[in-house]
Amino acid sequence: MHPVTRTPLVCAAAAAAIALLGACGAEGPADRQAAPLPSATSTATGSASPATAPGPAAAPTPTAPALPRPTFEATGFTEDDAIAFAGHYLAVLNYAHATGDSDAIRGISEPDCGACRDDAEVVDVARMKGITWENREIRFRSAYIEHFDPQFGEAGVQLEMDVPTGRLVNADGTTLADFQRMEFGGLMQLKFHHGRWWVWEMPR
């Protein structure tokens, strides 16, 4: 396996552009209103009314993303489940960026996970300021186990990820920051206890 640059999930490039946020993520749902349907009724008269051309169809109202669920049923402490859960954290992080639901991050993180706390706070700040991520979803590429300790229920998963070209968008639609496509990696530390997986720490 080739060496992986340990770029933190809270991306340094974004932090340089916007110190208050400094995270890579997915676009928030657009606040589009469905166009009203044209009225199909007409006032009755003594003569037949001319045929009315149908109006434009109403645009579908976008639905909020659903909270990702693990793609596995954790029945024990296994290497495969550790890798699957690391990928699950990325899905939850993307969901939190898209919806502003920072509790989704906190719900699978150990209380002392500093990077997880930073991820959640970035989501909170973005939600308060009306800032959204456009086409900035962190994508899982590959992973391998770096360490695995059944005695203490601890595992380290080395992840390789990428993010596409995207931008951060202000509430008024203007661009706050542009980002180029990049590949990066990092070691995610996990714990397994009380029958559940938790993110313990990530690089920053």
N, C-alpha and C positions, 0 to 999 in steps of 0.2 A: 504494500500500500504506500503510495507516495505521500510525502509530508503534507500536512494540512495547515494552512495559516490559521491561527486561532483568533479569528476576528470575533468580537463579542456579538451576541444577537442584538444588543442595543448598538446599532452601527455607528462607528466613529465618524464616518463620512457625513451622516445625517446630523450628528451632534455638532459638527463644525458649522453646518449651515443653519441649524436651528437649535440652539443650546437648550431651550426649554423642553424640546421633545427628544430629538436624537434617537429615533427608532425607525426601523423598516417595517412595512406592513401592508395590509390590503386596504382597498378603497372602502369607505363607508357607503351605505346605501344612499342613492340619490333621493332627494325629497321631491319626487315628481307627482303631480296631481293628475288623476285620470280626467280626460276631457269629457265634458257632459255629453250624453247622447242627444242627438237632435230629436225634437218632439215628433212623434209619428201621427199625431192627431191634427186635424184641420177643422175649421169652422164649417158647419153644414150649410150649404146653399142650395138654391133650386136647381143648379146645374152641376154636373160632375166636375170635381176639381181635377186640374191637370196632375199627372203623376209627378211625385216629388223624388228627385234623385237622392239616394241614400247618402247620409252624411258620413264623415270619417269615423272609423271604428275607434272606440275609446282605448287609450293606451292602458295596458295592464298595470296595476299598481304593484311596484316591486315588493316582494315579501322579505322580511328580515331573515338573515341566515339562521339556521338552527344550530344550537350548541353541539359541537362535535362530540360524538361518543367514541370510546375506545374501540379499535377494530379487533379486539381480542377479549377473551374472558380470562382474567387473571386467576388462575387456580393455584399458583405457587410462584416461587422466585426462580424464573428462568431467563436465560440470555435472550431468547427470542422475544419474550414479553418486555424486557428492558428496552430493546431496540424499538419495538412497536410503541411503547409508551413515550419514548423520546420524540418519535414522529408525531405522536398525538399532541404533545405540548406545542409543537409548531402549528398544528391545526387550530388549537385553542387560542394561541397567540394571534393568528390571522383572524379568527372569529372576533376576538376582543377588539382588534383594530377596526373591524368592519361595523361593529355594533356599539362600541363604547362600553361593553360589559367587562369591566376590569375584574369583577368578582370571579369570572370564569378562570382567570389566571390564578388568583389567590386560592381558589378551591382545589387546585392540584399541586400547590407549592408548599414546601415547609415554611413555617413562619420566619425562619432565619435565612431564607434564600434571598440575598441582597439583589441579585440580578432580576429575579422574579418580581420583587417589590418595585424595582425600577421600571420593568415592563408595564406593570399595573399602573404606576403613577403617570407614565407617558400617556397611556390610554385615557386616564382621568383628565389630564391637562388638555389633550386634544379635544375631548368631548366638551369641556367647558368653553373652549375657544372656538368651537365649530370647525375644527380642522379635520380633514379626511385624507386618507391615503388613496391614491389612484394607481391601480395596476402595480401594487407593491407587495405581493404575497410571497412570503418565505416558502420556498419549495424544498422538500426533502429529496436528496439525490442518493445518498448511500450512508451506511453507518457500519461500525464494527465495535465490538466490546474491547475496551482498553483495560478495564479491571472488573472483577466480579468476585464478591465476598459473601458467600452464603451464610457465614457465621453472624455477620452483622447486618445482612440484608442491604448491602450497598453495591452499586454498580456504576461504572463510568462508561458512557457511550460517546465515541468520537463520531460526530456528525459532519457530513458534507452537504451543503445547501447552496441554493442560489436564489436570487431575486431578479425579476425582469426590470427593464427600464420603466420608470414611473415618476411620480411627483407627489408632493404634499400640497394640498389645496386649501386655501383660506375659505372662510364662510362665505365670502362674496364671490368665490369662483376664481380668484387670482391665484397664481402659483407662488407658494411659499418657498419651495425648494424642488429642484430636479435631481433625479438619481439615475445613474447608468446601471446597466445590468452588471452584476458581479457574482462571483462564486466565492464562498467562504466556508470555514469550518470552525468547529469548537467542541470542547469536551463538556458534555452535560452529565452532572452527577445526580444519581437517583438513589432513593431509598425505598425499601418495601417493608411496610409494617401495618399491622391491623388489617391485613388482607388487601391493602391498596398500595399502588405506586404513587410516589411523590417526587417532585423535582427538588433536589437538595441545593444545587448551585450550578451556575453556568459562568463562563468567562465573561469579563467585562472590559 
